[in-house]
């Protein structure tokens, strides 16, 4: 299903429920779909220990890395090195604990093992054990993915990484590698999630567009009241 097809389905639900012929803004509905999709996916990931459904996953392709100092003050380096993506990337859906919803952050060679995806805080305290000192930890902050390891020599030659995951705005994520992607392209969604999105929007979003505010009392005061929803 495309995003436009899902948008029209919701417009149909709106007209059937409220018996109106007025059209809702497609852009408004699409923003509802994206925010609701992100909310429901996040709730599912937080509620269950489960893998992310592959139908929701998008790839950002090979991303070039750059070496950076850990200090954010250019004139006062810490002499501790990290690597990060040169480009800012679309915002991922975040799991509980500020863990980004990435399926894979790893070398561009997909036969190689992926890195451990953690929060920024967890990355600072990871890799101190006897058996994980060479592990590479990936975290998302300020729009970029950073790589950190206790052993700099273990990954200093790494120039590109592969990122796959579920993102807040699928259109932007898809356009990261395919500028021609649009509302008529296949949308990353499952059949069950479509039903949940429609139900959520019917219950929580559509009633708001049928309710306005009215001030019918000429008393020089702001006596606003809710207009009837038309039901």
C-alpha positions in Angstrom: 0.0 0.0 0.0 1.1 3.5 -0.7 0.9 6.5 1.6 -1.6 8.2 -0.7 -3.8 5.1 -0.8 -3.9 5.0 3.0 -4.6 8.7 3.1 -7.7 8.2 0.9 -8.9 5.3 3.1 -8.9 7.6 6.1 -10.7 10.3 4.1 -13.3 7.7 3.3 -13.7 6.8 6.9 -14.0 10.5 7.8 -16.8 11.1 5.2 -18.7 7.9 6.2 -18.6 8.7 9.9 -19.5 12.4 9.8 -21.6 12.4 6.6 -19.7 15.3 5.1 -18.3 15.9 1.6 -15.6 18.4 2.7 -12.1 17.1 2.1 -9.5 17.0 4.8 -6.0 18.2 3.9 -4.0 15.2 2.6 -0.8 16.7 4.1 -2.6 16.8 7.5 -3.7 13.2 7.3 -0.2 12.1 6.1 1.3 13.7 9.2 -1.2 11.9 11.3 -0.3 8.6 9.7 3.5 9.1 10.2 3.2 10.2 13.8 0.7 7.4 14.6 2.9 4.8 12.9 5.9 5.9 15.0 3.8 5.9 18.2 2.4 2.4 17.6 5.8 0.9 16.6 7.5 2.5 19.6 4.8 1.1 21.9 5.2 -2.4 20.5 9.0 -2.3 20.8 8.7 -1.1 24.4 6.1 -3.6 25.3 7.5 -6.8 23.8 11.0 -8.2 23.5 10.7 -8.7 19.8 12.6 -8.0 16.5 11.4 -5.2 14.3 9.1 -6.4 11.5 11.1 -6.4 8.3 8.2 -4.7 6.4 8.8 -1.6 8.5 12.6 -1.5 7.9 14.3 0.9 5.6 17.9 1.1 4.5 20.0 4.3 4.3 22.6 2.7 2.1 26.4 3.0 2.7 27.2 6.1 4.8 30.7 7.6 4.9 32.3 8.2 8.3 34.5 10.9 9.6 36.9 11.0 12.6 36.0 13.5 15.3 37.3 14.5 18.7 35.0 13.7 21.6 35.0 17.4 22.7 32.4 19.7 21.2 34.7 22.7 21.6 36.9 23.0 18.5 39.8 24.8 20.3 39.9 22.5 23.3 40.3 18.9 22.1 40.1 15.9 24.4 42.4 13.8 22.2 39.8 11.0 22.5 38.6 9.9 19.1 35.2 8.7 17.8 33.8 8.2 14.3 30.4 9.5 13.1 28.4 9.7 9.9 29.3 12.7 7.8 25.7 13.2 6.9 22.9 13.8 9.2 20.3 11.0 8.9 16.5 10.8 9.4 15.4 10.4 12.9 14.8 6.8 13.9 11.9 5.6 16.1 13.4 5.6 19.6 12.9 2.6 22.0 12.7 3.0 25.7 16.0 4.2 27.2 16.8 6.4 24.2 17.9 3.4 22.1 17.3 4.0 18.4 15.2 1.5 16.4 18.0 0.3 14.2 18.0 -3.3 12.9 21.6 -3.0 11.7 24.5 -0.6 12.2 27.6 -2.3 10.9 30.3 -2.5 8.2 29.3 -1.9 4.6 30.1 -5.6 4.1 26.8 -7.3 5.3 28.7 -10.5 5.9 30.4 -8.8 8.8 28.9 -8.7 12.3 26.9 -5.6 13.2 27.8 -3.3 16.0 26.0 -3.0 19.3 23.3 -0.2 19.3 22.9 1.5 22.6 22.1 4.9 24.1 24.7 7.6 24.3 25.0 7.1 28.1 25.3 3.4 27.8 28.1 3.8 25.1 30.2 5.7 27.6 30.3 2.8 30.1 30.4 -0.1 27.6 33.4 -2.1 26.5 35.3 -2.1 29.8 35.1 -5.8 30.3 37.7 -8.5 29.5 35.8 -9.9 26.6 34.2 -6.8 25.1 37.1 -4.3 25.0 37.1 -4.5 21.2 33.4 -4.2 20.7 32.1 -1.2 18.7 29.1 0.6 20.1 26.8 2.8 18.0 24.6 5.6 19.3 22.4 8.3 17.8 22.7 11.9 18.8 22.2 15.3 17.2 21.1 13.7 13.9 24.2 11.5 13.4 25.3 8.0 14.3 28.5 7.8 16.4 30.8 4.9 16.8 32.8 4.3 20.0 35.1 1.6 21.2 37.7 1.3 24.0 40.2 0.1 21.4 40.5 2.9 18.8 42.8 0.7 16.6 40.1 -1.8 16.2 37.9 0.4 14.0 40.0 3.4 13.0 40.2 2.1 9.4 36.5 1.9 9.1 35.3 4.3 6.3 31.7 3.3 5.6 28.8 1.8 7.6 25.5 0.2 6.7 22.4 1.5 8.6 18.9 -0.2 8.5 16.0 0.6 10.8 12.6 2.0 11.3 12.3 5.8 11.0 9.9 8.5 12.3 9.3 9.9 8.7 9.5 7.1 6.2 9.2 9.4 3.2 12.4 11.3 4.2 14.2 8.1 5.0 13.3 6.6 1.6 14.4 9.8 -0.2 17.7 9.5 1.5 18.7 6.9 -1.1 15.9 7.4 -3.7 15.1 11.1 -4.4 12.1 10.0 -6.6 10.3 8.2 -3.7 7.0 9.9 -3.0 3.5 9.3 -1.6 2.7 6.9 -4.5 5.6 4.5 -3.7 5.2 1.4 -1.5 5.0 2.5 2.1 6.8 0.6 4.8 3.8 -0.8 6.8 2.1 -4.0 7.8 -1.6 -4.9 7.3 -2.1 -5.1 11.0 -0.5 -1.8 11.6 -2.8 -0.2 8.9 -5.9 -1.3 10.9 -4.4 0.1 14.2 -3.5 3.4 12.5 -7.0 3.8 11.1 -8.6 3.0 14.5 -6.3 5.4 16.4 -6.9 8.2 13.9 -10.7 7.7 14.0 -10.7 7.8 17.8 -8.1 10.5 18.5 -7.7 12.7 15.4 -10.9 12.9 13.3 -13.0 14.2 16.2 -10.7 17.2 16.6 -11.3 18.5 13.1 -15.1 18.4 13.7 -14.8 20.5 16.8 -14.3 24.2 16.7 -14.6 27.1 19.1 -17.4 29.6 19.3 -17.8 32.9 21.3 -21.6 33.7 21.2 -21.8 36.1 24.1 -21.2 39.8 23.3 -19.8 40.7 26.7 -16.3 41.7 25.7 -14.9 38.5 27.2 -13.3 35.5 25.7 -16.2 33.0 26.4 -15.1 30.2 24.0 -17.1 27.0 23.9 -16.7 23.8 21.9 -18.9 23.6 18.8 -20.9 20.4 18.4 -19.1 17.7 16.4 -22.1 17.1 14.1 -22.9 13.6 15.4 
